[in-house]
Amino acid sequence: MKQTAVALVIVLATSVVNNACSRSTAVASNSAAQNQTASGELHSKAPDGWVTEKASSSMRVAQYKLPKAEGDKEDASLVLYYFGATQGGTAQANIDRWISQMEQPDGSSSKDKAKSESVTINGLKVTTVDVSGTYTAEMAPGSGTFHNDANYRLRAAVIETPKGNYFVKLAGPAKTIARWDQSYLDYLKSFEFK
């Protein structure tokens, strides 16, 4: 009797484990199927005057130089990032991080000065931020060296697609960014997922 009870417990335990494993596989397969159904790519058109550069990492889908305005010492840089279907964080987390990369000369909060909005472009939710000040972002991830560029402007956007978020970051001297304002807006309006 005791051996039968032990054998029954082992059979039940094995059944429970097998059932749990098969459910995990089904959930994993279902998630994989959902990612596979997100077929298509994000397309955009770079405006005239932007200089296409070779992407400096695999996470950069596109990279552009926006030539400097008269009187500015540097060009602006625009990068389109994609880290993967579930990578890169939420729109708000990125907006907050970008705002934190700008310091105000008077010590006030950049968050109070930043302009952020969410719009729909060609069926895609796009969250944008525009903030000026002293640009203090890290020069390269993990480098420990930081920009200290006064009179800069940062415009950025998170584009939500069926394949995950894409991230646009434009930074440069304020006058140069102002020169390219309309072309930046045209660039955002060109995004389509197909």
Disulfide bonds with the S-S distance in Angstrom:
none
